[in-house]
Structure formats: C-alpha cells, structure tokens
Amino acid sequence: MSLIPADYKSTLLQITERIRSAQFAALRTVNRELISLYWDLGGLLSSRRKGSVWGKGIVANLARDLQREFPGIGGFSAQNLWRMKQFH
C-alpha cells in the first residue's frame, strides 16, 4: 500500500511550473531594471561629458569608485560605462 496520494505527481508538476514561471518573471524584471539603469547612467555620463572635463581619466576613476562601493557586482568597468554612454 502506497502512502503517496494518487495526485502527488500532478501536484508536484503544478508546483514546479509555478516556481519556474515566478523565476522567469523575476529575471525579466531584473533585466528590465538593469536596462533602465544602464540607459540612465549613459544619459548622465553624456550630459556630464558635454563641454566638461569628463574624459577617460575621470570615467576610469568613476569605475574604480563604483567597483569599490559595490564589490562583487560586475558591470561597472570603465569600458562598460562608455558602452552605457553609447547605448544612451
């Protein structure tokens, strides 16, 4: 005699589908927010760069400071900051 109910497998399948759906929705939200952040940062860099001293040295310094402020979070290298500016 089995202690597992007859509808166990279908319930497990429903739960795993809901978990995967929630995970996918969370990833979409994170990606949307990151794209918005990168656009915003690119616009900020573009506006600072116009008629100013915001060149390669300043952006490299900014990248180092951001990496120090947010250790373990990638994406804020000087090269990526320039890409954000181009993206904007």
C-alpha positions in Angstrom: 0.0 0.0 0.0 1.5 3.4 -1.0 1.4 6.4 1.3 1.8 8.8 -1.7 -1.6 10.2 -2.9 -2.6 9.5 -6.5 -2.5 13.2 -7.4 1.0 13.7 -6.0 2.8 13.8 -9.4 0.4 16.2 -10.9 0.6 18.5 -7.8 4.4 18.3 -8.0 4.3 19.3 -11.7 2.0 22.2 -11.0 4.2 23.5 -8.2 7.4 23.2 -10.3 5.7 25.0 -13.2 4.7 27.8 -10.9 8.2 28.1 -9.4 9.7 28.2 -12.9 7.2 30.8 -14.0 8.0 33.0 -11.0 11.7 32.6 -11.6 11.3 33.7 -15.2 9.2 36.7 -14.3 11.8 37.8 -11.7 14.6 37.5 -14.3 12.6 39.6 -16.7 12.0 42.3 -14.1 15.7 42.3 -13.1 16.7 42.6 -16.8 14.2 45.5 -17.4 15.6 47.4 -14.3 19.2 46.9 -15.4 18.5 48.1 -18.9 16.8 51.2 -17.4 19.7 51.8 -15.1 22.3 51.5 -17.9 20.2 53.9 -20.0 20.0 56.3 -17.1 23.7 56.1 -16.3 24.6 56.5 -20.0 22.5 59.7 -20.2 24.1 61.0 -17.0 27.6 60.4 -18.5 26.5 62.0 -21.8 25.3 65.2 -20.1 28.4 65.4 -17.9 30.7 65.0 -20.8 29.4 67.9 -22.9 31.8 70.8 -22.5 33.4 69.3 -19.4 36.5 67.5 -18.3 34.7 64.2 -18.1 37.2 62.2 -20.2 38.8 58.8 -20.0 40.6 59.5 -16.7 37.5 60.7 -14.9 35.5 57.7 -16.2 38.2 55.3 -15.1 38.3 56.9 -11.7 34.5 56.7 -11.5 34.6 53.0 -12.5 37.1 52.2 -9.7 35.0 54.1 -7.1 31.8 52.2 -8.2 33.6 48.9 -8.0 34.8 49.8 -4.5 31.3 50.9 -3.5 29.6 47.8 -4.9 32.1 44.9 -4.5 31.1 41.7 -6.1 28.7 43.4 -8.6 30.1 43.4 -12.1 29.3 45.7 -15.0 30.8 49.0 -13.8 34.1 48.9 -15.5 35.3 52.0 -17.4 34.6 50.2 -20.7 31.1 49.3 -19.6 30.4 52.9 -18.5 31.5 54.0 -22.0 29.1 51.4 -23.5 26.3 52.8 -21.4 27.0 56.2 -22.8 26.9 54.8 -26.3 23.7 52.9 -25.5 22.1 56.1 -24.5 
